Amino acid sequence: MYRKYFAWSFDDGLEQDKRIIKTLKEYEMGATFHLNSGMFGDKTYVGRIGNPGMREISVEAFESGNCRLLPYAPHFRIPEDEVRDVYAGFEIAGHTCHHVNLMTCSQEDRLREIADDIISLSDLFDQKVTGFAYPYGMGAKQSRKALKAAGVQYARLAVTDSAFLFPEDPLAMPLTCRFTSEKVFPLIEQFKSKEPEDHDLFFLMFAHGYECDFGTAEANWEKFENICAAVAGQKDIVCCSIGQALRHHAKD
Ligand SMILES: [Zn+2]
């Protein structure tokens, strides 16, 4: 029998994840959190330019008040001494140690940034980390060797593909929809009404916690709750982490 899987994917390990996790637990939903093991506790602000554009600025620049033309939200990473407790029970995945651009960095940096991140996160969280998300959503071609060397089994891009398919190439995994997209609810309705007739179906929803703080029409906390409410509790949809979805799919 074929099934439908829904997974949340959150990047960067942000303070907003605490509120997100509270809601995920209420709705009994799984999720994958992609963390940068060399940046715990770092603080910046992000301004929303468009959809999904954003600009990152320092806390000093934000506090100086010179750049308030955009809606800004805190991009404060959870400190290292808290992350184990915050993310207990959820899948942890890599995102490089320092959020590097894998398209443009050296191969030496690529190998180190990926491998060290996977090792640090596996040690810190006491779980075998096998997932990854490309910082800025790019660099699949350049990073394949480094990902394989680090034992990574799947890696998420930032390109969207709303066909509800499991990825043909798990190291170049598209997402179904961004949280900030206006297509979220129509896509969820399509997914709910689709029957997994001759293959499994997969919905991968990608978000950053800070997006909930923007408070704009397409990026707010109520929308996050409404997505959870729309998907959770459907008896034909398995809500789990990306890793769980891929493992179940491999067995189906
Ligand atoms: Zn990121």
Residues whose N, C-alpha, C, O or C-beta is under 5 A from the ligand:
A	BS01	ZN	D11 D12 P135 Y136
